[in-house]
């Protein structure tokens, strides 16, 4: 019977040791998760960071009308007559990328504007409509390209059957 009691005591001791190891692992993994979520431990600081955040916000301000190499930086649109009318009337509702990827002729651009006015609550563009269409036709006309360019300068050979 004494051997049985000693065995029980040993099992309980091992059980307590394993439980302690498990608790330590839980605490360590919790700390690691906390560090992954808040690596600079900013949630533990009590200091006022508003001045620091204001400086960061000021540094991130970019000139919204900046043009670099003929491209309006904020939108990616080509710098040409009518750009600001397009930016002010079109990019309020959708990304300029939609304009860039949808190349159309004058009739299709006009029909697209009509569709947006009828179904998407686009306001009456007034005199700006023709300025916008002219800009789009000039800078984003349809491209007439095939799947690929014709291969030239290739020496073809016959395959043996």
N, C-alpha and C positions, 0 to 999 in steps of 0.2 A: 504494500500500500504506500510506503514511503517513496518508492521509486515513481509511482503514479503521481503523487503530490509534487515531487520534484519536477517531473516532466510537465505538469500543468503550470507550475511557476515559471519554468523556462519558456513555455509557449506564450504565457502572458507577457513575459519580459520582451520576447521577440515581437509580439503583437504591439506593445507600447512603443518599441523602437521603430518599427515600421510606420506606425501612425505618426510619430514625431517626424520622421523623414518625409512622409507624405505632406504633412502640414508645412514643413520648410519648403518643399518643392512648390506647393500652392502659393505661398507667399512670394517666392522668387519669380514664378511665372506671372503673378499679378503685377509685380513691380516692373517686369519686362514689358508687359502690355501697356502699363501706364507710361513708360518711357517711349514706347512706339507712338502713342497717341500724342504725348506732350513732351517731345525730346528736350526742349530747353527749360522744362519745369516751370513755365510761366504761370501756371495755375497755382503754384505754391507761393509765388511772390505777392507781397502785399503793397508794393510800391505803385504809384500812379504812373501808368504808361501812356497817358494821353499825349504828352508832348512828343514822345518817341513815335507814336503812331501818326501824329500830324506830320512829322518830318518825312516819314515813309510815303504818306499820301501825296505830299508835295513833289517828291522825287518821281513819282509814277505818272504825273501829269505830262501828257504829250500834246504837242500842237496838233489839234484836230484837223487843220487844213494843210499840214506839211506835205509837200510834193518832193519826191526824190526820184531822179531818173525818169521823169515824166509820169510817175504813178502817184496817185493820192494814197499816202501810206495807210491811213485808217481803214479805207475801203478796198484798196487794190484796183480802183478804177483808173482808166487812162485820163491824164490831165489834158483837157481840150475844152473848147467853148461848150457851155451847157453842163459842165461837171457839177457845179454846185446846185443847179436845179435838180439834177438827178439825185445827188446826195440828200438834199433837203426834202425831196418828195418821195423818193423810192426807198431809201434805207431806213425810213421811220418804221416801216412795216416788215421788211425782209432784208436779209443779208445781201450785200453787193455781189456775193458769189453767184447768186441766182441770175443776176444780170450778165455776169461774165460768161457763164456756161450756156445761156440761152441766146444764141446768135440768130437774129432774124432780119428779114427785110422790113421796109417801111410799113407795108400793109399788116404784117404779122405783129410788129411792135404796137401799132395803133389798135389792132384787134385785142391784143393782150391787155392794153390799158383799159379798153372798153370793158373787157371781161372783169378786170379788177374793180372797176367802178360799179358794175352791175352786181357782182357777187361777193366782193371782198371789202366793201365800204370805202373804196378809194374815193377821195374828194375830187371835185371838179378842178382840173389843173389849169384851166383858163389859158392864158397866153403861154404858160410854161409847157403845155402839152407838146406843141410843135418844136420847141427848143429841146425838150427831152427826147422826142422821137428822132430829131436830126442828130443829136449826140449819139444815140444808140445805134442808128443806122451807120454813121460814120465810123464809130469805134468798135461796134460789135455786130458786124454784118454776118450773114451766113458764110461758112467756109465750104468751099467746094473741093473736098479732098476725098480720095478713095481710101481703101483699106490700107494701102501702102504705096510708096512710089515704085515705079517700074524699075526692075533690076537692070543695071547696065554694066558693061565691062566684065561679064561673067562668061567663062568658057564652059559651055555645056558639053556633056559627053553622053553617049548612048549607053543605056543599060543593057547588058546581055540577058536574054530570056532564060 
